């Protein structure tokens, strides 16, 4: 079956190779398939033998339309949509979206709400990073690493289920607060995970840090320098692995991150190995943040006290806005034409998600639905630099390089 050549690839495909074998350059499809390209990514490569001379990327196999869907929903209803963009760390999407809406409305959440959000954000980062490391090792033949990573992720899913009632599509945040408070055994459950989580990460390091096959497949592979990383708009572990010390938790703190003691992790090489090391080191830093937040978790309400933003309880004994007045607020918040209604304006807020800067750009026309709902997904920006990383490398390097990007298809093609 003939393969259509992309228009941006050079047409002089029939030229001789540089060797003495009289071969010709070829066009090769890499993906879409599982597991190597996450099911929806297609790379069209021009190769000279095993060496990649040119690469074009093709996305768009999901067509989920999350942003346009959200413009037909109320602000709180869009939290449900945000889950689906990154299914390895959905709570990060929930929290980032709610923070953006609250910034537009001038809302400051309660201290307890902020601390709980930080804990869940960092636990989600741990779940994302540890699975990324496990799958990166699996792609290169170390299958046990994936199993160890999934065991720890299941422990984290138990925590998320205990808090939110769901393991994957959490939909936990609300504008001005949270769906509900954490359960009474939340602290004990988190502390128990931190013990096993640290032990597993150390074991994974012991298995991979001196593994000759893993090292040879990672060191010096798919390198990108500081200038190119910045030029392509890379953020998160990819940018920090290139030696750029940029982390929104440090550079533009939100949710009180400035109160926590943690290191901004960087490596200098900009290759697959550096990205692996950044993620492993960040696992320990996230655990440090979670420990601090758990110890200083304040008491008090999880929601702000404005009944026009956060729906009050209908139980008159527990809430001064109860009874008939509480029912009225329920009606106004849920019925068409009501709900949270920010003043006309626009806002952009970025948070430091596991893959980089996850930003929400929102435009309000004063109604209960966003006039514009736009996401800056880190995977989209990270993926566009992939051809530059692969150029001059071999086909086998594409597998290790792509696994180090941790591309999430639902975030890449929204």
C-alpha positions, 0 to 999 in steps of 0.5 A: 500500500502506497504512503502519501508523502507529507507536503513538507518532506523533501521530494528528492527521496530517490537520491542516493545514500551517503554509503556505498550500498547504493540504497535510497532514502525511505519514508517510514510511518512510526505509529499510530499504535500502542504502546510505542506511540500512545495510540494516537501519534503518527511520526512520518520519518525520512530515513537513510538506513536507520538514521532519521533525516527528517520527521513530520508529526501528525496529531488529531486522532481524538478530536475530543473538542474539550474547549468548545464543549466547555463553552456550552457548560457552566463554570463548575460543569467544566471541571468534569471536562478537565478530568479527561484531558490528562487521565494520569493526573486529573486532579491537577487539571481540576485544581488548575481550572478552578484556580483560574476561575477564582482568579478571574472572580477575585476569590481567595480560597480558605487555608484548609482548601489551599492545603488540601489542593496542594496535597492532592496536586503533589500526590497526582504529580507523584502518580504521573511521574512514577508511571512515566518512569515505569513506562519509560523503563518498560519501553526499553525492556525493563518490564518489572519497573512498570509493575512496581510503578503501577502498584504505587499508583494503585495505592494513590488511587485508593487515596483519591477514591477515598477523597473524591469517590472516583479513581480516575475522573475525580471532578473534585474541585468547585469554584471557591472550594471543594466538593467535600472535605477529606475523610477522617483517615486521610492523613494516615492513608497519605503517611502510609503511602509516603513510606512505601512510595519512597521505598519503591522509588529507591528500588527503581533507582537501584535497578535503573541507575547502573543498568547498562542497557537502560543507560546506553538507551538514554544517555546522549539520546534526543538531546536539546539545549537550553536555547532550543528548549526555550525557543520551542516553549518547553516547560516542566521536566523537559525544560528543567532537564535542559538546565533552565531553572523554571518552575511555576511553584517557585517563579509564580507561586499559587495556593501558598507554595511559597510556604513550602520548603522544596528544591527546584530540580534541574539537570544539564544534559537535556537528554533522555537520561536527564529527563528521567533523573529530573522526574525521579528527583522531583518524586522525592521533592513532591513527597517533601511537600506532601509531608509538610502540608499534612503536618500543617493542614489547618482546620476550618471550612473548605469553601468560601462563605459566599452562597452565590458562589458555593451552594450552602447546605440545605440543613438549617441546623448546619448552615445559616443560609439553610431552609428556604433561603438555602433552597433558593440558592440551590435553585439559582446555582443549578438552573439555566441562566444562573450559577457562578457568573464572573464579571466580564473580563479575561484571565490566564493562569498557569500551574506547574502540572507534571508535564509542565505549564498547564494554563487556562485562558478564560473569557467571561461575558458576564453569564454563567458560561465561559465565552472562551475556554482555552487550554495551554497543554504542556504536551502540545508544546513539548511534542512539537520539539520532538523532530528536532530531538530525533534528527540525526538519531536512529529509529530505535532512539525514537522509542526512548525519546518519546517515552521521555516526553510523557505525551498524554494524547487527551491533553495533546489533542483536546 
